[in-house]
Amino acid sequence: MYRKLLEHEDAELLIRHYIEAYNAFDIEGMLSVLHPDVVFRNIVGNEVSVETKGLQSFRGLAEKAAALFSTRLQTILELREMNGRIEADIDYTGVLASDLPDGAKAGDTIRLQGRSIFTIRDGKLSLIEDYS
């Protein structure tokens, strides 16, 4: 039990570092806690809207996403371990830096609540799935 708790604490530190770097637009900081073979998926409803595999693909997506927002803030509401994965309930607020094709305008605030799932391999985040 003690070992499991320690592993969970390490996982929580990785996740918190990743989210703090995300909020600060620190792409290098985000990448520093990711496994080289990281898989990222954004899932809206039951559809995968974006998927990347590997650090370079993730970097490209992170750079594009950072350019869309002037500010952004993910807040962890709750973390729990489920079947070897860590689930995080997330509150998200972002202010758009530019107009989007769907009609959202620069300066608009986006607010979402969602869930992220993380797995860890070799001491790094190896899977990130964002659900909204």
N, CA, C and O atoms as CSV, one atom per row, in Angstrom:
chain,resi,resn,atom,element,x,y,z
A,1,MET,N,N,0.827,-1.198,0.000
A,1,MET,CA,C,0.000,0.000,0.000
A,1,MET,C,C,0.868,1.258,0.000
A,1,MET,O,O,0.566,2.206,-0.724
A,2,TYR,N,N,1.918,1.284,0.782
A,2,TYR,CA,C,2.791,2.452,0.833
A,2,TYR,C,C,3.395,2.736,-0.535
A,2,TYR,O,O,3.453,3.887,-0.967
A,3,ARG,N,N,3.849,1.672,-1.226
A,3,ARG,CA,C,4.445,1.862,-2.558
A,3,ARG,C,C,3.417,2.447,-3.523
A,3,ARG,O,O,3.740,3.343,-4.303
A,4,LYS,N,N,2.199,1.956,-3.478
A,4,LYS,CA,C,1.152,2.462,-4.363
A,4,LYS,C,C,0.891,3.941,-4.077
A,4,LYS,O,O,0.740,4.729,-5.010
A,5,LEU,N,N,0.836,4.318,-2.826
A,5,LEU,CA,C,0.634,5.709,-2.460
A,5,LEU,C,C,1.784,6.569,-2.991
A,5,LEU,O,O,1.548,7.650,-3.532
A,6,LEU,N,N,2.995,6.109,-2.845
A,6,LEU,CA,C,4.151,6.848,-3.326
A,6,LEU,C,C,4.083,7.029,-4.838
A,6,LEU,O,O,4.371,8.113,-5.345
A,7,GLU,N,N,3.707,5.982,-5.560
A,7,GLU,CA,C,3.585,6.095,-7.015
A,7,GLU,C,C,2.503,7.102,-7.383
A,7,GLU,O,O,2.670,7.870,-8.330
A,8,HIS,N,N,1.402,7.106,-6.646
A,8,HIS,CA,C,0.323,8.052,-6.913
A,8,HIS,C,C,0.804,9.487,-6.687
A,8,HIS,O,O,0.484,10.383,-7.467
A,9,GLU,N,N,1.573,9.698,-5.618
A,9,GLU,CA,C,2.108,11.033,-5.337
A,9,GLU,C,C,3.041,11.480,-6.456
A,9,GLU,O,O,2.999,12.640,-6.867
A,10,ASP,N,N,3.880,10.576,-6.954
A,10,ASP,CA,C,4.759,10.916,-8.073
A,10,ASP,C,C,3.936,11.274,-9.310
A,10,ASP,O,O,4.255,12.231,-10.015
A,11,ALA,N,N,2.887,10.512,-9.569
A,11,ALA,CA,C,2.013,10.783,-10.715
A,11,ALA,C,C,1.359,12.148,-10.559
A,11,ALA,O,O,1.268,12.910,-11.521
A,12,GLU,N,N,0.910,12.455,-9.362
A,12,GLU,CA,C,0.280,13.753,-9.126
A,12,GLU,C,C,1.267,14.889,-9.391
A,12,GLU,O,O,0.892,15.906,-9.974
A,13,LEU,N,N,2.511,14.732,-8.974
A,13,LEU,CA,C,3.519,15.765,-9.233
A,13,LEU,C,C,3.737,15.968,-10.733
A,13,LEU,O,O,3.835,17.105,-11.194
A,14,LEU,N,N,3.812,14.881,-11.492
A,14,LEU,CA,C,3.973,14.988,-12.946
A,14,LEU,C,C,2.788,15.728,-13.570
A,14,LEU,O,O,2.968,16.620,-14.400
A,15,ILE,N,N,1.593,15.352,-13.164
A,15,ILE,CA,C,0.386,15.960,-13.723
A,15,ILE,C,C,0.321,17.437,-13.360
A,15,ILE,O,O,0.016,18.270,-14.213
A,16,ARG,N,N,0.598,17.765,-12.126
A,16,ARG,CA,C,0.560,19.175,-11.706
A,16,ARG,C,C,1.625,19.994,-12.444
A,16,ARG,O,O,1.369,21.135,-12.828
A,17,HIS,N,N,2.811,19.425,-12.643
A,17,HIS,CA,C,3.860,20.124,-13.401
A,17,HIS,C,C,3.393,20.380,-14.842
A,17,HIS,O,O,3.563,21.480,-15.368
A,18,TYR,N,N,2.812,19.370,-15.465
A,18,TYR,CA,C,2.318,19.486,-16.835
A,18,TYR,C,C,1.269,20.606,-16.936
A,18,TYR,O,O,1.327,21.432,-17.847
A,19,ILE,N,N,0.322,20.629,-16.007
A,19,ILE,CA,C,-0.748,21.623,-16.061
A,19,ILE,C,C,-0.226,23.018,-15.742
A,19,ILE,O,O,-0.663,23.993,-16.354
A,20,GLU,N,N,0.698,23.130,-14.798
A,20,GLU,CA,C,1.291,24.441,-14.507
A,20,GLU,C,C,2.034,24.972,-15.734
A,20,GLU,O,O,1.942,26.159,-16.050
A,21,ALA,N,N,2.766,24.100,-16.422
A,21,ALA,CA,C,3.476,24.508,-17.635
A,21,ALA,C,C,2.478,24.892,-18.728
A,21,ALA,O,O,2.686,25.873,-19.441
A,22,TYR,N,N,1.398,24.122,-18.861
A,22,TYR,CA,C,0.349,24.439,-19.828
A,22,TYR,C,C,-0.206,25.841,-19.564
A,22,TYR,O,O,-0.303,26.654,-20.484
A,23,ASN,N,N,-0.563,26.121,-18.326
A,23,ASN,CA,C,-1.138,27.415,-17.963
A,23,ASN,C,C,-0.177,28.567,-18.240
A,23,ASN,O,O,-0.608,29.681,-18.541
A,24,ALA,N,N,1.122,28.299,-18.139
A,24,ALA,CA,C,2.154,29.331,-18.345
A,24,ALA,C,C,2.630,29.403,-19.800
A,24,ALA,O,O,3.565,30.144,-20.105
A,25,PHE,N,N,1.997,28.642,-20.700
A,25,PHE,CA,C,2.423,28.581,-22.105
A,25,PHE,C,C,3.875,28.116,-22.223
A,25,PHE,O,O,4.583,28.509,-23.150
A,26,ASP,N,N,4.310,27.286,-21.289
A,26,ASP,CA,C,5.685,26.775,-21.235
A,26,ASP,C,C,5.735,25.402,-21.913
A,26,ASP,O,O,5.623,24.366,-21.257
A,27,ILE,N,N,5.902,25.418,-23.224
A,27,ILE,CA,C,5.872,24.166,-23.985
A,27,ILE,C,C,7.027,23.257,-23.597
A,27,ILE,O,O,6.841,22.045,-23.488
A,28,GLU,N,N,8.207,23.808,-23.389
A,28,GLU,CA,C,9.349,22.980,-22.965
A,28,GLU,C,C,9.074,22.326,-21.619
A,28,GLU,O,O,9.439,21.171,-21.401
A,29,GLY,N,N,8.434,23.059,-20.718
A,29,GLY,CA,C,8.068,22.499,-19.418
A,29,GLY,C,C,7.067,21.362,-19.557
A,29,GLY,O,O,7.160,20.359,-18.850
A,30,MET,N,N,6.101,21.516,-20.475
A,30,MET,CA,C,5.145,20.445,-20.725
A,30,MET,C,C,5.866,19.211,-21.253
A,30,MET,O,O,5.642,18.098,-20.777
A,31,LEU,N,N,6.731,19.418,-22.237
A,31,LEU,CA,C,7.442,18.305,-22.861
A,31,LEU,C,C,8.362,17.582,-21.878
A,31,LEU,O,O,8.612,16.386,-22.027
A,32,SER,N,N,8.859,18.295,-20.887
A,32,SER,CA,C,9.838,17.713,-19.952
A,32,SER,C,C,9.273,16.559,-19.138
A,32,SER,O,O,10.035,15.741,-18.624
A,33,VAL,N,N,7.950,16.476,-19.011
A,33,VAL,CA,C,7.352,15.395,-18.214
A,33,VAL,C,C,6.664,14.351,-19.091
A,33,VAL,O,O,5.974,13.468,-18.581
A,34,LEU,N,N,6.851,14.450,-20.414
A,34,LEU,CA,C,6.204,13.521,-21.337
A,34,LEU,C,C,7.160,12.424,-21.790
A,34,LEU,O,O,8.345,12.666,-22.019
A,35,HIS,N,N,6.628,11.232,-21.914
A,35,HIS,CA,C,7.360,10.088,-22.450
A,35,HIS,C,C,7.634,10.339,-23.941
A,35,HIS,O,O,6.808,10.961,-24.609
A,36,PRO,N,N,8.765,9.875,-24.477
A,36,PRO,CA,C,9.045,10.089,-25.909
A,36,PRO,C,C,7.950,9.559,-26.839
A,36,PRO,O,O,7.754,10.091,-27.932
A,37,ASP,N,N,7.242,8.519,-26.412
A,37,ASP,CA,C,6.177,7.935,-27.241
A,37,ASP,C,C,4.788,8.381,-26.774
A,37,ASP,O,O,3.812,7.656,-26.970
A,38,VAL,N,N,4.687,9.555,-26.165
A,38,VAL,CA,C,3.422,10.022,-25.610
A,38,VAL,C,C,2.317,10.019,-26.670
A,38,VAL,O,O,2.538,10.366,-27.831
A,39,VAL,N,N,1.136,9.621,-26.235
A,39,VAL,CA,C,-0.069,9.686,-27.073
A,39,VAL,C,C,-0.990,10.713,-26.429
A,39,VAL,O,O,-1.277,10.649,-25.234
A,40,PHE,N,N,-1.447,11.663,-27.243
A,40,PHE,CA,C,-2.403,12.668,-26.784
A,40,PHE,C,C,-3.666,12.551,-27.624
A,40,PHE,O,O,-3.603,12.451,-28.849
A,41,ARG,N,N,-4.814,12.565,-26.953
A,41,ARG,CA,C,-6.102,12.564,-27.660
A,41,ARG,C,C,-7.015,13.602,-27.039
A,41,ARG,O,O,-7.109,13.706,-25.816
A,42,ASN,N,N,-7.688,14.369,-27.884
A,42,ASN,CA,C,-8.778,15.238,-27.444
A,42,ASN,C,C,-10.068,14.591,-27.922
A,42,ASN,O,O,-10.229,14.307,-29.109
A,43,ILE,N,N,-10.982,14.362,-26.993
A,43,ILE,CA,C,-12.211,13.641,-27.304
A,43,ILE,C,C,-13.393,14.543,-26.952
A,43,ILE,O,O,-13.556,14.970,-25.809
A,44,VAL,N,N,-14.207,14.818,-27.963
A,44,VAL,CA,C,-15.405,15.640,-27.788
A,44,VAL,C,C,-16.601,14.736,-28.030
A,44,VAL,O,O,-16.748,14.167,-29.112
A,45,GLY,N,N,-17.458,14.603,-27.020
A,45,GLY,CA,C,-18.532,13.612,-27.108
A,45,GLY,C,C,-17.895,12.238,-27.111
A,45,GLY,O,O,-17.206,11.873,-26.158
A,46,ASN,N,N,-18.113,11.475,-28.158
A,46,ASN,CA,C,-17.461,10.170,-28.301
A,46,ASN,C,C,-16.499,10.145,-29.478
A,46,ASN,O,O,-16.063,9.075,-29.902
A,47,GLU,N,N,-16.167,11.317,-30.007
A,47,GLU,CA,C,-15.315,11.411,-31.199
A,47,GLU,C,C,-13.927,11.935,-30.846
A,47,GLU,O,O,-13.795,12.911,-30.108
A,48,VAL,N,N,-12.904,11.288,-31.372
A,48,VAL,CA,C,-11.539,11.796,-31.230
A,48,VAL,C,C,-11.383,12.934,-32.229
A,48,VAL,O,O,-11.432,12.713,-33.439
A,49,SER,N,N,-11.194,14.162,-31.721
A,49,SER,CA,C,-11.063,15.318,-32.600
A,49,SER,C,C,-9.612,15.584,-32.973
A,49,SER,O,O,-9.339,16.129,-34.042
A,50,VAL,N,N,-8.680,15.205,-32.105
A,50,VAL,CA,C,-7.249,15.396,-32.351
A,50,VAL,C,C,-6.505,14.241,-31.699
A,50,VAL,O,O,-6.848,13.811,-30.597
A,51,GLU,N,N,-5.479,13.741,-32.391
A,51,GLU,CA,C,-4.618,12.713,-31.806
A,51,GLU,C,C,-3.191,12.936,-32.292
A,51,GLU,O,O,-2.955,13.167,-33.478
A,52,THR,N,N,-2.250,12.865,-31.366
A,52,THR,CA,C,-0.834,12.929,-31.725
A,52,THR,C,C,-0.120,11.741,-31.095
A,52,THR,O,O,-0.567,11.182,-30.094
A,53,LYS,N,N,1.001,11.372,-31.708
A,53,LYS,CA,C,1.848,10.306,-31.176
A,53,LYS,C,C,3.293,10.776,-31.258
A,53,LYS,O,O,3.786,11.130,-32.329
A,54,GLY,N,N,3.962,10.775,-30.112
A,54,GLY,CA,C,5.358,11.188,-30.051
A,54,GLY,C,C,5.513,12.654,-29.673
A,54,GLY,O,O,4.593,13.459,-29.815
A,55,LEU,N,N,6.712,12.973,-29.185
A,55,LEU,CA,C,6.984,14.325,-28.683
A,55,LEU,C,C,6.896,15.395,-29.767
A,55,LEU,O,O,6.367,16.478,-29.513
A,56,GLN,N,N,7.403,15.117,-30.968
A,56,GLN,CA,C,7.401,16.160,-31.999
A,56,GLN,C,C,5.989,16.509,-32.453
A,56,GLN,O,O,5.676,17.683,-32.651
A,57,SER,N,N,5.133,15.503,-32.621
A,57,SER,CA,C,3.736,15.773,-32.975
A,57,SER,C,C,3.047,16.551,-31.860
A,57,SER,O,O,2.289,17.485,-32.121
A,58,PHE,N,N,3.314,16.163,-30.621
A,58,PHE,CA,C,2.719,16.866,-29.489
A,58,PHE,C,C,3.186,18.314,-29.465
A,58,PHE,O,O,2.384,19.222,-29.247
A,59,ARG,N,N,4.485,18.535,-29.689
A,59,ARG,CA,C,5.036,19.897,-29.697
A,59,ARG,C,C,4.314,20.760,-30.731
A,59,ARG,O,O,3.933,21.894,-30.439
A,60,GLY,N,N,4.129,20.228,-31.931
A,60,GLY,CA,C,3.453,20.984,-32.981
A,60,GLY,C,C,2.041,21.385,-32.569
A,60,GLY,O,O,1.631,22.528,-32.771
A,61,LEU,N,N,1.303,20.446,-31.992
A,61,LEU,CA,C,-0.047,20.734,-31.535
A,61,LEU,C,C,-0.028,21.764,-30.403
A,61,LEU,O,O,-0.839,22.690,-30.390
A,62,ALA,N,N,0.889,21.604,-29.464
A,62,ALA,CA,C,0.971,22.520,-28.319
A,62,ALA,C,C,1.288,23.940,-28.785
A,62,ALA,O,O,0.746,24.903,-28.244
A,63,GLU,N,N,2.155,24.075,-29.776
A,63,GLU,CA,C,2.495,25.406,-30.293
A,63,GLU,C,C,1.294,26.049,-30.980
A,63,GLU,O,O,1.043,27.240,-30.796
A,64,LYS,N,N,0.551,25.275,-31.767
A,64,LYS,CA,C,-0.656,25.808,-32.424
A,64,LYS,C,C,-1.704,26.203,-31.389
A,64,LYS,O,O,-2.320,27.263,-31.495
A,65,ALA,N,N,-1.903,25.351,-30.394
A,65,ALA,CA,C,-2.907,25.625,-29.365
A,65,ALA,C,C,-2.539,26.868,-28.552
A,65,ALA,O,O,-3.411,27.669,-28.217
A,66,ALA,N,N,-1.270,27.030,-28.240
A,66,ALA,CA,C,-0.825,28.189,-27.458
A,66,ALA,C,C,-1.113,29.491,-28.205
A,66,ALA,O,O,-1.457,30.499,-27.588
A,67,ALA,N,N,-0.974,29.470,-29.526
A,67,ALA,CA,C,-1.191,30.679,-30.325
A,67,ALA,C,C,-2.668,31.092,-30.351
A,67,ALA,O,O,-2.975,32.244,-30.656
A,68,LEU,N,N,-3.581,30.174,-30.038
A,68,LEU,CA,C,-5.012,30.482,-30.071
A,68,LEU,C,C,-5.488,31.304,-28.880
A,68,LEU,O,O,-6.535,31.948,-28.951
A,69,PHE,N,N,-4.727,31.289,-27.783
A,69,PHE,CA,C,-5.190,31.893,-26.538
A,69,PHE,C,C,-4.247,32.981,-26.041
A,69,PHE,O,O,-3.027,32.869,-26.156
A,70,SER,N,N,-4.842,34.040,-25.486
A,70,SER,CA,C,-4.022,35.055,-24.825
A,70,SER,C,C,-3.815,34.684,-23.361
A,70,SER,O,O,-2.773,34.989,-22.780
A,71,THR,N,N,-4.800,34.030,-22.770
A,71,THR,CA,C,-4.652,33.451,-21.427
A,71,THR,C,C,-5.404,32.126,-21.416
A,71,THR,O,O,-6.347,31.919,-22.179
A,72,ARG,N,N,-4.968,31.245,-20.541
A,72,ARG,CA,C,-5.662,29.969,-20.360
A,72,ARG,C,C,-5.319,29.434,-18.983
A,72,ARG,O,O,-4.220,29.637,-18.466
A,73,LEU,N,N,-6.288,28.745,-18.409
A,73,LEU,CA,C,-6.097,28.226,-17.060
A,73,LEU,C,C,-6.858,26.920,-16.904
A,73,LEU,O,O,-8.085,26.880,-16.986
A,74,GLN,N,N,-6.106,25.858,-16.677
A,74,GLN,CA,C,-6.690,24.580,-16.285
A,74,GLN,C,C,-6.530,24.472,-14.777
A,74,GLN,O,O,-5.448,24.701,-14.235
A,75,THR,N,N,-7.629,24.118,-14.105
A,75,THR,CA,C,-7.594,23.930,-12.664
A,75,THR,C,C,-8.047,22.506,-12.371
A,75,THR,O,O,-9.101,22.071,-12.835
A,76,ILE,N,N,-7.243,21.787,-11.599
A,76,ILE,CA,C,-7.615,20.429,-11.198
A,76,ILE,C,C,-8.622,20.534,-10.067
A,76,ILE,O,O,-8.340,21.118,-9.020
A,77,LEU,N,N,-9.797,19.962,-10.287
A,77,LEU,CA,C,-10.825,19.939,-9.255
A,77,LEU,C,C,-10.681,18.715,-8.365
A,77,LEU,O,O,-10.890,18.787,-7.154
A,78,GLU,N,N,-10.317,17.576,-8.984
A,78,GLU,CA,C,-10.150,16.330,-8.233
A,78,GLU,C,C,-9.267,15.382,-9.027
A,78,GLU,O,O,-9.341,15.332,-10.255
A,79,LEU,N,N,-8.431,14.629,-8.319
A,79,LEU,CA,C,-7.607,13.570,-8.911
A,79,LEU,C,C,-7.988,12.259,-8.252
A,79,LEU,O,O,-8.218,12.196,-7.045
A,80,ARG,N,N,-8.052,11.204,-9.072
A,80,ARG,CA,C,-8.310,9.875,-8.515
A,80,ARG,C,C,-7.612,8.832,-9.372
A,80,ARG,O,O,-7.436,9.007,-10.578
A,81,GLU,N,N,-7.220,7.745,-8.725
A,81,GLU,CA,C,-6.586,6.643,-9.444
A,81,GLU,C,C,-7.647,5.599,-9.763
A,81,GLU,O,O,-8.412,5.187,-8.891
A,82,MET,N,N,-7.683,5.177,-11.026
A,82,MET,CA,C,-8.654,4.178,-11.467
A,82,MET,C,C,-7.961,3.215,-12.422
A,82,MET,O,O,-7.553,3.605,-13.516
A,83,ASN,N,N,-7.829,1.966,-12.012
A,83,ASN,CA,C,-7.265,0.926,-12.883
A,83,ASN,C,C,-5.904,1.289,-13.454
A,83,ASN,O,O,-5.648,1.072,-14.639
A,84,GLY,N,N,-5.031,1.837,-12.623
A,84,GLY,CA,C,-3.677,2.162,-13.063
A,84,GLY,C,C,-3.570,3.459,-13.844
A,84,GLY,O,O,-2.497,3.796,-14.345
A,85,ARG,N,N,-4.659,4.180,-13.950
A,85,ARG,CA,C,-4.658,5.477,-14.631
A,85,ARG,C,C,-5.071,6.543,-13.627
A,85,ARG,O,O,-5.756,6.255,-12.647
A,86,ILE,N,N,-4.656,7.752,-13.876
A,86,ILE,CA,C,-5.059,8.860,-13.027
A,86,ILE,C,C,-6.085,9.683,-13.806
A,86,ILE,O,O,-5.838,10.105,-14.936
A,87,GLU,N,N,-7.240,9.902,-13.179
A,87,GLU,CA,C,-8.276,10.732,-13.775
A,87,GLU,C,C,-8.308,12.062,-13.038
A,87,GLU,O,O,-8.228,12.118,-11.810
A,88,ALA,N,N,-8.427,13.127,-13.816
A,88,ALA,CA,C,-8.493,14.467,-13.244
A,88,ALA,C,C,-9.744,15.166,-13.754
A,88,ALA,O,O,-9.967,15.248,-14.962
A,89,ASP,N,N,-10.556,15.667,-12.837
A,89,ASP,CA,C,-11.653,16.549,-13.223
A,89,ASP,C,C,-11.040,17.943,-13.370
A,89,ASP,O,O,-10.332,18.421,-12.483
A,90,ILE,N,N,-11.324,18.582,-14.501
A,90,ILE,CA,C,-10.652,19.830,-14.861
A,90,ILE,C,C,-11.677,20.928,-15.120
A,90,ILE,O,O,-12.699,20.703,-15.768
A,91,ASP,N,N,-11.388,22.108,-14.606
A,91,ASP,CA,C,-12.127,23.318,-14.941
A,91,ASP,C,C,-11.213,24.116,-15.868
A,91,ASP,O,O,-10.038,24.313,-15.555
A,92,TYR,N,N,-11.739,24.580,-17.007
A,92,TYR,CA,C,-10.914,25.254,-18.010
A,92,TYR,C,C,-11.513,26.612,-18.362
A,92,TYR,O,O,-12.715,26.734,-18.601
A,93,THR,N,N,-10.663,27.616,-18.389
A,93,THR,CA,C,-11.039,28.941,-18.865
A,93,THR,C,C,-9.927,29.437,-19.780
A,93,THR,O,O,-8.747,29.347,-19.441
A,94,GLY,N,N,-10.309,29.957,-20.938
A,94,GLY,CA,C,-9.327,30.513,-21.862
A,94,GLY,C,C,-9.900,31.722,-22.575
A,94,GLY,O,O,-11.100,31.785,-22.845
A,95,VAL,N,N,-9.034,32.688,-22.882
A,95,VAL,CA,C,-9.432,33.867,-23.638
A,95,VAL,C,C,-8.773,33.780,-25.003
A,95,VAL,O,O,-7.551,33.673,-25.107
A,96,LEU,N,N,-9.592,33.826,-26.053
A,96,LEU,CA,C,-9.080,33.676,-27.414
A,96,LEU,C,C,-8.191,34.847,-27.821
A,96,LEU,O,O,-8.489,36.003,-27.523
A,97,ALA,N,N,-7.108,34.532,-28.501
A,97,ALA,CA,C,-6.186,35.544,-29.010
A,97,ALA,C,C,-6.573,35.987,-30.422
A,97,ALA,O,O,-6.196,37.073,-30.863
A,98,SER,N,N,-7.328,35.139,-31.127
A,98,SER,CA,C,-7.739,35.478,-32.489
A,98,SER,C,C,-9.082,34.839,-32.791
A,98,SER,O,O,-9.546,33.957,-32.068
A,99,ASP,N,N,-9.697,35.299,-33.872
A,99,ASP,CA,C,-10.992,34.763,-34.284
A,99,ASP,C,C,-10.842,33.314,-34.734
A,99,ASP,O,O,-9.816,32.929,-35.295
A,100,LEU,N,N,-11.881,32.516,-34.480
A,100,LEU,CA,C,-11.919,31.121,-34.915
A,100,LEU,C,C,-12.946,30.957,-36.030
A,100,LEU,O,O,-13.893,31.738,-36.116
A,101,PRO,N,N,-12.768,29.946,-36.887
A,101,PRO,CA,C,-13.705,29.729,-37.988
A,101,PRO,C,C,-15.147,29.460,-37.529
A,101,PRO,O,O,-16.089,29.703,-38.283
A,102,ASP,N,N,-15.323,28.958,-36.293
A,102,ASP,CA,C,-16.676,28.635,-35.821
A,102,ASP,C,C,-17.460,29.864,-35.356
A,102,ASP,O,O,-18.594,29.740,-34.894
A,103,GLY,N,N,-16.856,31.048,-35.477
A,103,GLY,CA,C,-17.552,32.274,-35.105
A,103,GLY,C,C,-17.079,32.897,-33.808
A,103,GLY,O,O,-17.394,34.057,-33.541
A,104,ALA,N,N,-16.334,32.168,-32.992
A,104,ALA,CA,C,-15.794,32.737,-31.761
A,104,ALA,C,C,-14.778,33.818,-32.128
A,104,ALA,O,O,-14.008,33.668,-33.077
A,105,LYS,N,N,-14.792,34.899,-31.367
A,105,LYS,CA,C,-13.969,36.069,-31.683
A,105,LYS,C,C,-12.837,36.254,-30.682
A,105,LYS,O,O,-12.919,35.809,-29.537
A,106,ALA,N,N,-11.777,36.919,-31.136
A,106,ALA,CA,C,-10.674,37.287,-30.248
A,106,ALA,C,C,-11.246,38.036,-29.054
A,106,ALA,O,O,-12.090,38.918,-29.211
A,107,GLY,N,N,-10.786,37.683,-27.867
A,107,GLY,CA,C,-11.271,38.296,-26.646
A,107,GLY,C,C,-12.403,37.522,-25.985
A,107,GLY,O,O,-12.702,37.741,-24.811
A,108,ASP,N,N,-13.044,36.608,-26.740
A,108,ASP,CA,C,-14.096,35.772,-26.145
A,108,ASP,C,C,-13.492,34.839,-25.109
A,108,ASP,O,O,-12.366,34.366,-25.265
A,109,THR,N,N,-14.248,34.578,-24.050
A,109,THR,CA,C,-13.820,33.647,-23.014
A,109,THR,C,C,-14.520,32.307,-23.220
A,109,THR,O,O,-15.735,32.242,-23.410
A,110,ILE,N,N,-13.734,31.254,-23.178
A,110,ILE,CA,C,-14.253,29.892,-23.284
A,110,ILE,C,C,-14.154,29.256,-21.905
A,110,ILE,O,O,-13.103,29.288,-21.265
A,111,ARG,N,N,-15.262,28.679,-21.458
A,111,ARG,CA,C,-15.281,27.983,-20.164
A,111,ARG,C,C,-15.799,26.578,-20.395
A,111,ARG,O,O,-16.840,26.376,-21.020
A,112,LEU,N,N,-15.058,25.612,-19.884
A,112,LEU,CA,C,-15.434,24.206,-20.026
A,112,LEU,C,C,-15.129,23.469,-18.731
A,112,LEU,O,O,-14.261,23.871,-17.957
A,113,GLN,N,N,-15.855,22.393,-18.516
A,113,GLN,CA,C,-15.453,21.439,-17.501
A,113,GLN,C,C,-15.287,20.116,-18.213
A,113,GLN,O,O,-16.104,19.746,-19.057
A,114,GLY,N,N,-14.238,19.413,-17.875
A,114,GLY,CA,C,-13.967,18.151,-18.531
A,114,GLY,C,C,-13.201,17.228,-17.622
A,114,GLY,O,O,-13.124,17.412,-16.407
A,115,ARG,N,N,-12.641,16.232,-18.262
A,115,ARG,CA,C,-11.889,15.215,-17.533
A,115,ARG,C,C,-10.675,14.867,-18.370
A,115,ARG,O,O,-10.761,14.766,-19.593
A,116,SER,N,N,-9.556,14.685,-17.713
A,116,SER,CA,C,-8.342,14.225,-18.381
A,116,SER,C,C,-7.914,12.918,-17.744
A,116,SER,O,O,-8.025,12.728,-16.533
A,117,ILE,N,N,-7.421,12.021,-18.586
A,117,ILE,CA,C,-6.906,10.740,-18.112
A,117,ILE,C,C,-5.432,10.680,-18.468
A,117,ILE,O,O,-5.035,11.003,-19.588
A,118,PHE,N,N,-4.631,10.263,-17.506
A,118,PHE,CA,C,-3.181,10.175,-17.674
A,118,PHE,C,C,-2.715,8.768,-17.332
A,118,PHE,O,O,-3.219,8.148,-16.395
A,119,THR,N,N,-1.755,8.271,-18.094
A,119,THR,CA,C,-1.021,7.068,-17.689
A,119,THR,C,C,0.459,7.415,-17.687
A,119,THR,O,O,0.912,8.353,-18.343
A,120,ILE,N,N,1.193,6.616,-16.919
A,120,ILE,CA,C,2.618,6.875,-16.723
A,120,ILE,C,C,3.410,5.647,-17.111
A,120,ILE,O,O,3.053,4.518,-16.775
A,121,ARG,N,N,4.498,5.893,-17.828
A,121,ARG,CA,C,5.431,4.831,-18.196
A,121,ARG,C,C,6.838,5.384,-18.048
A,121,ARG,O,O,7.132,6.490,-18.502
A,122,ASP,N,N,7.696,4.616,-17.417
A,122,ASP,CA,C,9.099,5.015,-17.221
A,122,ASP,C,C,9.222,6.383,-16.550
A,122,ASP,O,O,10.124,7.157,-16.869
A,123,GLY,N,N,8.306,6.679,-15.613
A,123,GLY,CA,C,8.384,7.922,-14.862
A,123,GLY,C,C,7.946,9.165,-15.614
A,123,GLY,O,O,8.214,10.280,-15.168
A,124,LYS,N,N,7.275,8.993,-16.749
A,124,LYS,CA,C,6.817,10.131,-17.560
A,124,LYS,C,C,5.359,9.901,-17.965
A,124,LYS,O,O,4.875,8.769,-17.956
A,125,LEU,N,N,4.676,10.969,-18.315
A,125,LEU,CA,C,3.302,10.845,-18.811
A,125,LEU,C,C,3.339,10.237,-20.204
A,125,LEU,O,O,3.977,10.778,-21.107
A,126,SER,N,N,2.654,9.110,-20.379
A,126,SER,CA,C,2.700,8.408,-21.667
A,126,SER,C,C,1.383,8.480,-22.427
A,126,SER,O,O,1.340,8.216,-23.629
A,127,LEU,N,N,0.308,8.838,-21.728
A,127,LEU,CA,C,-0.988,8.996,-22.375
A,127,LEU,C,C,-1.701,10.161,-21.698
A,127,LEU,O,O,-1.761,10.250,-20.472
A,128,ILE,N,N,-2.243,11.058,-22.534
A,128,ILE,CA,C,-3.105,12.133,-22.050
A,128,ILE,C,C,-4.343,12.118,-22.936
A,128,ILE,O,O,-4.256,12.282,-24.153
A,129,GLU,N,N,-5.492,11.918,-22.307
A,129,GLU,CA,C,-6.756,11.985,-23.020
A,129,GLU,C,C,-7.596,13.066,-22.362
A,129,GLU,O,O,-7.896,12.996,-21.170
A,130,ASP,N,N,-7.974,14.072,-23.154
A,130,ASP,CA,C,-8.817,15.156,-22.672
A,130,ASP,C,C,-10.232,14.947,-23.187
A,130,ASP,O,O,-10.448,14.820,-24.392
A,131,TYR,N,N,-11.194,14.910,-22.277
A,131,TYR,CA,C,-12.601,14.715,-22.618
A,131,TYR,C,C,-13.382,15.987,-22.293
A,131,TYR,O,O,-13.256,16.552,-21.206
A,132,SER,N,N,-14.187,16.422,-23.252
A,132,SER,CA,C,-15.065,17.569,-22.996
A,132,SER,C,C,-16.398,17.349,-23.676
A,132,SER,O,O,-17.285,18.198,-23.586
